[in-house]
């Protein structure tokens, strides 16, 4: 009888020990899961905050870049440029227009205006002046959406001949790089630039690539202007 009671007691102790071990394992597993969830939640929040910050930065940066381009006092409008003309509280007059080949644009109430050879600020002032006959103190903003007139051409034995926007301070070496470099048998010593003169004639400006990359006669690497044509024979 005594032995039977001992056996029962031993079984209860073993059961209790196993129960405690199992409970301990469950608690540890729960704590680990909770810790991982917390870490993942923190990472998610950090990622979301980072994304939100990036989105905010982009939202803040994009308009400022457009504003700088539109308010550039040195930019001169040319044919085929796309302009956004906004007249405050006058949606019927505000619109996006493309400068015609003759350099003019057309607007309601204003009629035709010469836009080419003017800065956006000068065009704003002229539109405001003409609208003042119909609107009290008009507020006009001219923004440049696309600069199609400020482009150069590169032709001949380059990988990607074509027409490209003229970046600020771009030079002949930049044009060659933008076009993907030379093709086989390009005459690198006989490159030239065709540039329009004010009187309508063309100047031919020599460029010897071999000399320039050796640091010789660097004055040949001239700054590109709108409508320049780089020819690689």
C-alpha positions as CSV (number, residue, x, y, z in Angstrom):
1,X,0.0,0.0,0.0
2,X,2.8,2.4,1.0
3,X,4.6,1.6,-2.3
4,X,1.5,2.3,-4.3
5,X,1.1,5.7,-2.7
6,X,4.8,6.5,-3.4
7,X,4.3,5.5,-7.0
8,X,1.2,7.8,-7.3
9,X,3.1,10.7,-5.6
10,X,6.1,10.3,-7.9
11,X,3.7,10.3,-10.9
12,X,2.1,13.5,-9.7
13,X,5.5,15.2,-9.2
14,X,6.6,14.1,-12.7
15,X,3.3,15.4,-14.2
16,X,3.6,18.7,-12.3
17,X,7.2,19.1,-13.5
18,X,6.3,18.4,-17.1
19,X,3.4,20.9,-16.8
20,X,5.7,23.6,-15.4
21,X,8.3,22.9,-18.2
22,X,5.6,23.1,-20.8
23,X,4.2,26.3,-19.4
24,X,7.6,27.8,-19.2
25,X,8.3,26.9,-22.9
26,X,5.0,28.4,-23.9
27,X,5.8,31.7,-22.0
28,X,9.2,31.9,-23.6
29,X,7.8,31.3,-27.1
30,X,5.1,33.9,-26.6
31,X,7.8,36.4,-25.4
32,X,9.9,35.7,-28.4
33,X,7.0,36.1,-30.8
34,X,6.0,39.4,-29.1
35,X,9.5,40.6,-29.4
36,X,9.7,39.8,-33.1
37,X,6.3,41.4,-33.7
38,X,7.5,44.5,-31.8
39,X,10.7,44.6,-33.9
40,X,8.8,44.2,-37.1
41,X,6.3,46.9,-36.0
42,X,9.1,49.2,-35.2
43,X,10.8,48.5,-38.6
44,X,7.5,49.0,-40.4
45,X,6.9,52.3,-38.6
46,X,10.5,53.4,-39.3
47,X,10.1,52.4,-43.0
48,X,6.8,54.2,-43.2
49,X,8.3,57.3,-41.6
50,X,11.2,57.2,-44.0
51,X,8.9,56.8,-47.0
52,X,6.7,59.6,-45.8
53,X,9.8,61.7,-45.3
54,X,11.0,60.9,-48.8
55,X,7.5,61.6,-50.3
56,X,7.4,64.9,-48.4
57,X,10.9,65.8,-49.6
58,X,9.9,65.0,-53.2
59,X,6.7,67.0,-52.8
60,X,8.6,69.9,-51.5
61,X,11.5,69.6,-54.0
62,X,9.6,69.2,-57.3
63,X,7.6,72.4,-57.2
64,X,10.7,74.4,-56.2
65,X,12.7,73.0,-59.1
66,X,9.8,74.0,-61.5
67,X,9.6,77.4,-59.9
68,X,13.3,78.0,-60.3
69,X,13.1,77.0,-64.0
70,X,10.1,79.3,-64.5
71,X,11.6,82.2,-62.7
72,X,15.0,82.0,-64.3
73,X,15.7,85.6,-65.4
74,X,18.3,84.4,-68.0
75,X,16.0,82.0,-69.8
76,X,14.9,83.2,-73.2
77,X,11.8,81.7,-74.7
78,X,12.0,80.2,-78.2
79,X,9.9,78.6,-80.9
80,X,8.2,75.3,-79.9
81,X,8.7,76.0,-76.1
82,X,5.6,75.0,-74.1
83,X,4.3,77.7,-71.7
84,X,1.7,77.6,-69.0
85,X,0.0,80.9,-68.6
86,X,-2.0,81.3,-65.4
87,X,-4.2,84.4,-64.7
88,X,-5.4,84.4,-61.1
89,X,-9.1,83.7,-60.8
90,X,-9.5,83.7,-64.6
91,X,-9.7,80.1,-65.6
92,X,-11.1,80.9,-69.0
93,X,-7.9,82.8,-69.9
94,X,-5.4,80.6,-68.3
95,X,-4.0,77.8,-70.5
96,X,-1.0,75.9,-71.8
97,X,0.3,77.2,-75.2
98,X,3.1,76.2,-77.5
99,X,5.1,79.0,-79.1
100,X,4.6,78.9,-82.8
101,X,7.4,78.8,-85.4
102,X,6.9,82.6,-85.9
103,X,7.6,83.0,-82.1
104,X,4.0,84.1,-81.2
105,X,1.3,82.8,-78.9
106,X,-2.5,83.5,-78.8
107,X,-4.5,84.2,-75.7
108,X,-8.2,85.2,-75.1
109,X,-8.7,89.0,-74.7
110,X,-5.0,89.5,-75.4
111,X,-4.8,88.2,-79.0
112,X,-1.4,87.5,-80.5
113,X,1.8,88.2,-78.6
114,X,5.5,87.8,-79.5
115,X,6.8,85.4,-77.0
116,X,10.2,84.3,-78.4
117,X,13.3,86.3,-77.5
118,X,11.6,87.3,-74.1
119,X,12.1,86.0,-70.6
120,X,9.0,84.6,-68.8
121,X,9.0,87.7,-66.6
122,X,8.9,90.0,-69.6
123,X,6.1,88.0,-71.1
124,X,4.2,88.2,-67.8
125,X,4.5,91.9,-67.7
126,X,3.2,92.3,-71.3
127,X,0.2,90.0,-70.8
128,X,-0.7,91.9,-67.6
129,X,-0.5,95.2,-69.4
130,X,-2.9,94.0,-72.1
131,X,-5.3,92.4,-69.7
132,X,-5.5,95.5,-67.6
133,X,-7.9,96.9,-70.1
134,X,-10.4,94.2,-69.2
135,X,-9.4,93.0,-65.7
136,X,-8.6,95.1,-62.6
137,X,-5.0,94.4,-61.5
138,X,-4.5,91.1,-63.3
139,X,-2.0,88.7,-61.7
140,X,-0.2,86.7,-64.4
141,X,2.3,83.9,-64.1
142,X,4.2,82.3,-67.0
143,X,5.9,79.0,-66.4
144,X,8.0,77.0,-68.9
145,X,6.8,73.5,-69.0
146,X,9.0,72.2,-71.8
147,X,12.1,73.8,-73.4
148,X,12.0,72.5,-76.9
149,X,13.9,75.4,-78.4
150,X,17.1,75.0,-76.4
151,X,18.5,72.0,-78.1
152,X,21.5,71.0,-80.1
153,X,22.0,68.4,-82.9
154,X,24.7,65.9,-83.3
155,X,25.1,64.0,-86.6
156,X,27.4,61.6,-88.3
157,X,29.4,58.7,-86.9
158,X,28.2,58.6,-83.3
159,X,26.2,55.8,-81.6
160,X,23.0,57.9,-81.1
161,X,22.8,60.9,-83.5
162,X,19.8,63.2,-82.9
163,X,18.6,66.3,-81.1
164,X,19.2,66.8,-77.4
165,X,18.5,69.5,-74.8
166,X,21.3,72.0,-74.2
167,X,22.3,71.6,-70.6
168,X,23.9,74.6,-68.8
169,X,27.6,74.8,-69.6
170,X,27.5,71.7,-71.9
171,X,30.4,71.5,-74.3
172,X,31.4,69.5,-77.4
173,X,32.9,66.7,-75.3
174,X,29.6,66.5,-73.4
175,X,27.7,66.3,-76.7
176,X,29.8,63.3,-77.9
177,X,29.2,61.6,-74.5
178,X,25.5,62.2,-74.6
179,X,25.4,60.7,-78.1
180,X,27.0,57.5,-76.9
181,X,30.5,58.1,-78.2
182,X,32.1,57.4,-81.6
183,X,31.2,54.6,-84.1
184,X,33.9,52.8,-86.0
185,X,35.9,54.9,-88.5
186,X,34.8,58.2,-87.1
187,X,37.3,61.0,-88.1
188,X,38.0,62.2,-84.6
189,X,40.4,64.9,-85.8
190,X,37.9,66.5,-88.3
191,X,34.9,67.2,-86.1
192,X,33.2,70.6,-86.5
193,X,30.3,72.6,-85.2
194,X,27.9,74.5,-87.4
195,X,26.6,77.6,-85.6
196,X,24.0,80.2,-86.9
197,X,25.2,83.8,-87.0
198,X,22.8,86.7,-86.4
199,X,22.9,87.6,-90.1
200,X,21.6,84.2,-91.1
201,X,25.0,82.7,-92.2
202,X,26.7,79.8,-90.6
203,X,30.0,79.6,-88.9
204,X,32.1,76.3,-89.0
205,X,34.1,75.8,-85.8
206,X,36.8,73.1,-85.9
207,X,37.2,70.5,-83.1
208,X,40.1,68.0,-82.9
209,X,39.1,65.4,-80.4
210,X,42.6,63.8,-80.3
211,X,44.2,67.1,-79.3
212,X,41.6,68.0,-76.7
213,X,41.8,64.7,-74.8
214,X,45.6,65.2,-74.6
215,X,45.1,68.6,-73.0
216,X,46.0,70.5,-76.2
217,X,44.1,73.5,-77.6
218,X,41.3,73.2,-75.0
219,X,39.7,76.4,-76.4
220,X,38.3,74.2,-79.2
221,X,35.9,72.6,-76.6
222,X,33.5,75.4,-76.9
223,X,30.3,75.8,-74.9
224,X,27.2,74.7,-76.9
225,X,24.5,77.1,-77.9
226,X,20.9,76.4,-78.9
227,X,20.6,75.1,-82.5
228,X,24.3,74.2,-82.7
229,X,25.0,71.2,-84.9
230,X,28.0,68.9,-84.0
231,X,29.1,67.0,-87.1
232,X,31.3,63.8,-86.7
233,X,32.4,62.8,-90.2
